[in-house]
């Protein structure tokens, strides 16, 4: 191996090592930005007294407390749906994003593609479709 070949091999190793380091660094930063989650935590095994928490980067917050058996569903990376019963016919339907949350009492359906919430209004005897969060 000539001196020139050794020099080229050393430069190639340096470039490859640098690229690997940059890829690792970029992956770590991307993962850290996606820190958003919604969880439920209950004080008893029968889930009669539960709270729902939002964990979003540095903003952690208790969203609702004292509910029964909450069901938490991740709709996408930016939105969660929480459902619970508060007695017949009362139901809790809550949509939680990174920065806000929205309660609807008469939930019918939610279109995940266009973020359209369909709900009823018993007093007006009407159905409403509204776009939320985006």
N, C-alpha and C positions, 0 to 999 in steps of 0.2 A: 504494500500500500504506500503510495507516495504521500508526501507532505501535503499536497493540494487535496488529495482524496480525504485525508484525515480532517482537514479543515472544513470541507463540505459536509462530512458526516457529523461533525461537532455542531455546525450551524443548523443542520436539519434536526438534530436532537433538541437543540435549544428552541427552535420554532415549534416543534411538536409539543414539548413540555409547556411552553407558553400558551398554546391553544387549549390544551387540556385544563390548565389552571384557570383560564378565562371562562371556559365552559362551566366548570365547577362553581366558580364565583357567580356567574349569571344564574345558574340553577338555584343557588341558595337565596339570592335576592328575590327571585320570582316566587319561590315558595313562601318566603316571609310576608309578602304582600297579600297573600290569599288567606290570611288568618281570620276567618269568619265562621262562627258556628252558633247554633241554638240548641240548648239542651234542656231537659226537664230533670228536676231533682225532687224526690219525695221524702217526707220525714217518717213515713211508716211503710210497712211491707204491703199494705192494701191499697196504696196510692190514693188515700182520701185527702191528703194535705200536701199538695205539690206546688212548686214554683217553676217558672220558665225563665231562663237566662239567655241573654245575647252576649256573645264574646266576639268583639270586633276590634282587631288590632289593639289599641290602648283603651277602648271604650267598653268596659264590661258593665252590664246593667241587668237588674232583675226587672223583667217585663210585666209579669203577672204572678200573683201568689194566691194560695188558698184554693186551688182548683183540683178537680178529681181526675185521675188517670189521663193525663195529657198525651196526645198522639202528636209527635213532631215529624214532619216530612220535609226533606230538602227538595225544593223544586229545581233550583239550579245553584250556582256558586254565589248568587247574590240575594236569594230569596228562600225563606222557609215558611211552611204552613203549620199552624198549631190548632188542634181541635180538641175540645173537651166538653163534658156535660156539666151543667150547673143545676140540674134537676129538670124534670119533665114540665114543659117542652123546651126549657132553656138550654141553649148550646152556645159554646164559645168558639168562634172562628176568627183566627188572628193570623195576619200575614206580617212577617218580620223581615225587613231588609237590614243592610248594614247600619243605616242611620235613622230609620223610622219604622213604625209599626202601624197597622190599621186593623181595627176591629169591625167585624160585620156580624150582626145578629141573625140575619136571615139569608145566609149563604145558600146559593144554589149550585154554582159551578165556577171554575176558574180556568181560563184558557192559558196554558203555559207558553204558547207561542207568541201571543201578542199582549200578554199580561192584562187581559180583560176579565174583570170580576162581574159575575151575574148574580144579583141578589134580588130579593123581593121586598116590597114595602107593604106590610099588612094593612096599615092605616089607609094608604092611598089605593090599595088593591092594584098594585102595579109591579112590573119587573124593571130593574135598572141594570144597565151595563156600563161600567166605568173602567177606564184604564188606570192602573195603579203603578207607582214606583218608577216607571221608565217613560 
